Amino acid sequence: MEFLSLDTLLFSLTVVVLCVIIIFALDDLFIDLVALVCGLKPKKLSNQDLKNIHGEAQRRVAIMIANWHEDEIIERMIHGNIDRIDYHNYHIFLGVYPNDIKTLEAATRLSLTYLNVHVVVNTRLGPTSKGQLLNQIVHQILAFEYTKNILFDILLLQDSEDLIHPLALKLINFKMLENDFLQTPVFCLPCSWRDFTRGTYIDEFAESHTRNLLVRSYLGGGIPSAGVGTAMSRLFVAEMLKIQNYQLLNEDTLTEDYHLGILAHRLGYDSEFVCYYTQEQGEKDYIATREYFPSSIKSSVMQKSRWTLGICVQGYLNLKWSPLISYRKKFFENYFLWRDRRGLVNAPVLLSSYILTLFYFFHYLVLSTWPSFLQDYLWIDILFAWSLFFMLNRLFQRARLVQSVYGFEAILFILPRWFLGNYINTLASFKALRQSLSSLRTGEKPAWIKTEHELPSLFGLESAQEKRLSSDGPDRRAEVGL
């Protein structure tokens, strides 16, 4: 009886896991088909497009960067990006904490070097939440506008490890003619094939930011901010300040950027995910933010657990579901909210599938036969066959999209990165659940634990050295904005 009970349990678990896998696979297949049928893919900027972008009058842009212990990279980041950005009418606001002395000193040196770089010292000791520090930056921007008698037309979110594309601000400036909320692509910088953990970000962001978000934007599902490369109109910012008690960002969530993008859609503001590239001699150059993501499994799990907790748990608690699903836009908003939140279901399903697979192979090695129910029911074989087909399709789609951004060599080890990515995402989901349960039990809000940041070793280095040796005084390139 005990054996039969175990056999029945394994049979039931196998059927449930296979059915959930196939449901999720059909969900992903729907995105594939919409992209294929509607021709949704990154667009090449023609010569006329470039002429229009370069010819558009430059609106004032305020770039907001929150910092906590970024003294090792922030100077090179600012030097390097100011040298490469093909735009003049912008200012950078660096948020720092009063108890982060080294970062404060680095930011101060930058403000003395460039007239368009400003330091915002938080009124609270750090670390608080990223949303709280960004809100402090917004308040300082408003004070700056009052002092200088100007208004910023666009507010842009970036991070201290970002490489901003030279044309990014001009593209944003042009596309904001018809939008109030924009998200541009974010890609991991190329890395060694041996760096499998960082390679999982290459795969996931290439798939998400060259197809999934394009479909989401097309169907009107609301564009979640990625936290960097996110542009907002002054009109949208003003309304958010009004309805959120003078706060642009929700300080009670670990993914304040995600929350912001969903609210922009709910409030009826035009939102778009813009993915464009230029091409010379066959090489595609995507207008995107590039950065290094974590290279260790531990750091990746920590980062992704924060994303999972913020999007799946806090996202549901703060945003719920959109009402009136009979309307097309509301239906697709809820559909994509479901896709965002299904990560918590993925974890136990993936773990169960791997355990079952190992058990079946062990069973075959020991007894030279598969469990009886795998042989007795043809429809079980059909479910297995479909799940295998969908897995191969996912790998094909991911490889195709990764190749379009990084080239052929980047897809050579995509299969082991696939399994590693599933392992990391599973650990992150369980960690997020533990944090959520702990928060409910203790009443304490989950803390903001940021990951370590880095830049390419030579990025901004030459410019930083030149500025230190120069005696010409502050860079005056930003005076057009005052």
Buried (B, 14 or more C-beta within 10 A) or exposed (E): EEEEEEEEEBBEBBBEBBEBBBEBBEEBBEBBEBBEEEEBBBEEBEEEBBEEBEEBEBBBBBBBBBBBBBBBBBBBBBBBBBBBBEBBBBBBBBBBBEEBEEBBEBBBBBBEBBBBBBBBBBEEEBBBBBBBBBBBBBBBBBEBBEEEEEBBBBBBBBBBBBBBBBBBBBBBBBBBEEBBBBBBBBBBBBBEEEBBBBBBBBBBBBBBBBBBBBBBBBBBBBBBBBBBBBBBBBEBBEBBBEEBEEBBBBBBBBBBBBBBBBBBBBBEBBBBBBBBBBEEEEEBBBBBBBBBBBBEBEBBBBBBBBBBBBBBBBBBEBBEEBEEBEEEBBBBBBBBBEBBBBBBBBBBBBBBBBEBEEEBEEBEEEEEEEBEBBEEEEEBEEBBEBBEEBEEBBBEBBBBBBBBBBEEEBBEBBEEBBEBBBBBBBBBBBBBBEBBEEBEEEEEEBEBEBBBBBBBEEBBBEBBEEBEEEEEEBBEBBEEBE
